[in-house]
Amino acid sequence: MFISEGLTVYGIANELNQRAVPYTGLSKWDYQAVYSILTHPKYVGCHVYGRTSSRLYTPKVRIPKADWILAEKAFEPMVDQTAFFAAQRIVTARTINKTDEELLDKLRMLLSREGRLSLRLIQNSADMPSPSTYRLRFGSMRQAYQLIGYGRPGQFGPILIKTCRDVPSPSTYRGRFGSLRRAYELIGYGRPDQFGSIDLRRRTQALREELVGRITALFPGEVSIVRRGERWRSRLRLRSGLTVSVLVARSKRVWKETVRWQI
């Protein structure tokens, strides 16, 4: 499918799931599962050592392919080398020749077209590089978003409407249509890939990063930011060595004037 039909990695995963082709356990096919089969040398009989390295309490580091240790003919090959190397050429041609700015332009175009960015939108756009490409090139999706100016708190939810001078206030839409969600649905904005908890989570993350930045700016030389990797929250380290985790909690009105914070 990848070589003869020209399907994307996500397209192959969707096709296998639609055909009910079983995967490991009860899991469904996803990008990583298909990509691993297309690119891992073990499927042509090679055992690979030293693909990553990680010292104690440090982020995992990917080792360049040129430095991998390969043991050929360690397994019975499942794919012939001709097909395997043809697939590698296709994978390489799709991203390796694109500059950082070209990759960022793709994000800008998607943002202009959809009004927001998310992993699902990127995955489902046939003309977009995969999220893993952005992570490898820029370190994380968040860093790629920041490079195009996407990720400020005001870009998520009702705050975005409030900051636009030529758009009526959120209360106007609530009074006219009952709720903002109802107004979104009337213009076709409200499908699972467009709206939901992801917006709240993104806005909370953006608020947290903004707060962390403001704290460090208030105490230059006294507070520094510590980041262990993309999957770990950034923390603050005081000059004394104490490490502080910053948490932003959303409030919820549970009864009349009673407000509780969800932690």
matplotlib code that plots the C-alpha trace (Angstrom):
import matplotlib.pyplot as plt

x = [0.0, 2.8, 4.8, 2.3, -0.8, 1.0, -0.9, 0.4, 1.3, -1.9, -3.8, -2.5, -3.3, -6.9, -7.2, -6.1, -8.5, -11.4, -10.5, -10.5, -6.9, -5.9, -2.9, -1.2, -3.8, -6.9, -5.0, -5.7, -3.3, -1.8, 1.0, 3.8, 2.8, 2.8, 5.9, 7.9, 7.1, 8.0, 11.3, 12.7, 15.6, 14.4, 11.8, 14.6, 16.4, 18.7, 19.1, 19.7, 21.6, 22.2, 19.4, 19.0, 21.0, 20.0, 22.0, 20.5, 17.6, 18.3, 16.1, 16.5, 18.7, 18.3, 21.5, 22.1, 21.5, 25.1, 26.1, 23.7, 25.1, 23.5, 23.7, 22.6, 20.7, 19.8, 16.2, 14.3, 13.4, 9.7, 10.3, 12.7, 15.4, 14.3, 10.9, 12.3, 14.8, 12.2, 10.0, 13.0, 13.5, 9.8, 10.0, 13.2, 12.0, 8.8, 10.6, 14.4, 14.5, 12.2, 13.7, 12.6, 10.8, 8.9, 7.7, 6.6, 4.9, 2.8, 1.7, 0.9, -1.3, -3.1, -3.7, -5.0, -7.4, -8.7, -8.3, -6.5, -3.9, -4.0, -2.3, -5.5, -5.8, -2.1, -2.5, -5.7, -4.3, -2.8, -0.5, 1.0, 4.2, 3.7, 3.8, 6.9, 8.7, 8.1, 9.2, 12.4, 13.1, 12.1, 12.3, 8.5, 5.2, 4.9, 8.2, 7.1, 3.8, 5.8, 8.0, 4.9, 3.4, 0.8, 0.3, -0.6, -3.4, -5.6, -5.6, -7.8, -11.5, -13.6, -10.6, -9.8, -13.2, -12.8, -9.5, -10.9, -12.3, -14.6, -16.2, -19.2, -18.6, -19.1, -22.1, -23.8, -23.5, -24.7, -27.7, -28.6, -27.9, -28.0, -24.3, -21.1, -21.0, -24.4, -23.1, -20.1, -22.3, -24.4, -21.2, -20.1, -17.5, -17.9, -16.8, -14.6, -11.5, -12.2, -13.5, -13.3, -11.1, -8.0, -8.7, -9.0, -5.8, -3.9, -5.0, -4.0, -0.6, -0.2, -1.2, 1.2, 4.2, 3.3, 3.2, 6.5, 8.1, 6.8, 8.1, 11.6, 11.5, 10.6, 13.6, 16.5, 19.5, 17.4, 15.1, 15.8, 13.6, 14.3, 13.0, 13.7, 12.0, 8.8, 6.7, 7.8, 6.4, 8.9, 9.8, 11.5, 14.8, 15.7, 19.2, 19.3, 18.7, 15.1, 12.9, 9.3, 6.5, 3.9, 0.4, -2.5, -5.9, -9.3, -12.1, -15.6, -18.8, -20.5, -23.4, -24.5, -21.5, -19.4, -16.3, -13.9, -10.6, -9.9, -6.5]
y = [0.0, 2.4, 1.7, 0.7, 2.7, 5.7, 5.8, 7.8, 6.1, 7.3, 6.2, 2.7, 2.6, 3.7, 1.2, -1.7, -0.7, -0.5, -4.0, -5.2, -6.5, -7.5, -5.9, -6.7, -7.6, -5.4, -2.4, -0.7, 0.2, 3.7, 5.8, 4.4, 0.8, 1.2, 3.4, 0.9, -1.9, 0.3, 1.5, -1.0, -3.1, -6.1, -6.8, -7.6, -9.8, -7.2, -7.0, -3.3, -2.1, 1.4, 3.3, 5.5, 6.5, 7.8, 8.6, 8.5, 11.0, 12.6, 12.7, 9.9, 10.8, 9.4, 8.0, 8.8, 5.8, 5.9, 5.0, 2.1, -1.4, -3.9, -7.7, -8.9, -12.1, -12.4, -13.3, -14.8, -11.7, -10.9, -8.3, -8.5, -5.8, -4.3, -3.4, -2.3, 0.1, 1.4, 2.3, 4.0, 6.2, 7.3, 8.1, 10.1, 12.0, 13.2, 15.2, 15.2, 17.7, 20.2, 23.1, 24.0, 27.0, 24.9, 22.6, 25.6, 27.1, 23.9, 24.5, 28.1, 27.1, 24.5, 27.0, 29.5, 26.9, 25.4, 28.2, 26.0, 23.2, 19.8, 16.4, 15.0, 17.8, 17.3, 13.5, 13.7, 16.3, 14.5, 17.3, 17.7, 16.0, 13.7, 15.0, 12.9, 14.9, 18.1, 16.5, 15.3, 18.5, 21.0, 18.9, 19.0, 20.0, 22.8, 24.2, 24.1, 25.9, 28.6, 29.2, 30.2, 32.2, 29.6, 28.7, 31.9, 31.6, 34.0, 31.7, 29.0, 29.1, 32.2, 34.4, 34.4, 35.9, 38.5, 39.7, 40.2, 43.8, 43.0, 40.0, 40.3, 39.3, 35.7, 36.8, 38.1, 34.6, 32.9, 35.3, 34.8, 31.1, 29.7, 28.8, 29.2, 25.5, 25.9, 28.9, 26.8, 23.9, 26.3, 27.2, 23.6, 24.0, 21.4, 18.0, 15.9, 16.8, 20.5, 21.1, 19.6, 19.1, 19.5, 23.3, 23.6, 21.5, 23.6, 26.8, 25.6, 24.6, 27.9, 29.7, 27.6, 28.3, 32.0, 32.0, 30.1, 32.7, 35.6, 34.1, 33.7, 37.2, 38.6, 36.9, 36.9, 34.9, 33.5, 31.1, 29.0, 26.7, 23.0, 20.8, 17.1, 16.4, 16.9, 14.6, 16.2, 19.5, 22.3, 23.1, 25.9, 25.5, 28.0, 29.2, 27.2, 24.0, 23.6, 22.4, 23.8, 22.4, 25.0, 23.8, 25.6, 24.3, 25.0, 26.2, 24.8, 26.2, 23.3, 25.0, 28.7, 30.7, 27.7, 27.3, 24.4, 23.8, 20.6, 19.3]
z = [0.0, 0.8, -2.4, -5.0, -3.8, -2.4, 0.9, 3.8, 7.1, 8.7, 5.6, 5.9, 9.6, 8.9, 6.1, 8.3, 11.1, 8.6, 7.4, 11.0, 10.6, 14.1, 15.8, 19.1, 21.7, 21.4, 20.2, 16.9, 14.2, 14.6, 13.0, 15.2, 14.5, 10.7, 10.6, 12.7, 10.2, 7.3, 8.7, 11.2, 9.9, 11.9, 9.2, 6.7, 9.3, 11.0, 14.8, 15.8, 18.9, 20.2, 18.6, 21.7, 24.7, 28.1, 31.2, 34.7, 35.1, 31.7, 28.6, 26.0, 23.1, 19.6, 18.0, 14.3, 12.0, 10.9, 14.5, 14.9, 15.4, 13.0, 13.1, 9.6, 9.0, 12.7, 11.9, 9.0, 6.9, 6.4, 3.7, 0.8, 0.8, -2.5, -1.1, 2.2, 0.6, -1.8, 1.3, 2.9, -0.1, -0.1, 3.7, 3.3, 0.2, 2.0, 4.7, 4.5, 1.6, 3.3, 5.2, 8.7, 7.2, 4.7, 7.5, 9.6, 6.5, 6.4, 9.9, 9.1, 6.2, 8.3, 11.0, 8.4, 7.0, 10.2, 12.7, 15.2, 15.4, 16.9, 16.5, 14.9, 12.4, 11.4, 11.2, 9.0, 6.6, 3.6, 2.7, 6.2, 7.5, 10.4, 14.0, 14.5, 11.8, 13.7, 17.0, 15.5, 13.7, 16.4, 19.6, 20.3, 18.7, 21.3, 20.1, 16.5, 17.5, 19.3, 16.3, 14.3, 17.2, 18.1, 21.7, 23.6, 26.1, 24.1, 21.1, 22.8, 23.7, 24.4, 25.1, 21.4, 20.6, 23.4, 21.9, 18.4, 18.0, 15.0, 16.7, 19.1, 22.7, 23.9, 26.0, 22.8, 21.3, 24.5, 24.7, 21.0, 20.5, 24.1, 24.3, 22.4, 21.6, 19.8, 17.8, 16.9, 15.7, 13.5, 11.5, 11.3, 14.1, 16.8, 15.5, 17.8, 15.8, 16.2, 19.6, 23.1, 26.1, 24.0, 23.8, 27.5, 28.0, 25.5, 27.1, 30.6, 29.2, 27.6, 30.8, 32.8, 30.5, 30.6, 34.4, 34.6, 32.3, 34.3, 37.6, 36.1, 34.7, 38.2, 39.8, 37.3, 38.5, 41.4, 39.5, 36.4, 34.3, 34.2, 31.4, 31.3, 28.0, 26.0, 28.2, 31.4, 32.7, 33.0, 36.6, 38.5, 40.2, 42.9, 43.5, 46.7, 44.6, 45.6, 42.7, 42.4, 40.3, 39.1, 38.6, 37.0, 38.2, 36.5, 38.7, 38.6, 40.0, 41.8, 43.6, 43.5, 44.6, 45.6, 43.5, 43.6, 41.8, 40.0, 40.8]

ax = plt.figure().add_subplot(projection="3d")
ax.plot(x, y, z, "-o")
ax.set_aspect("equal")
plt.show()
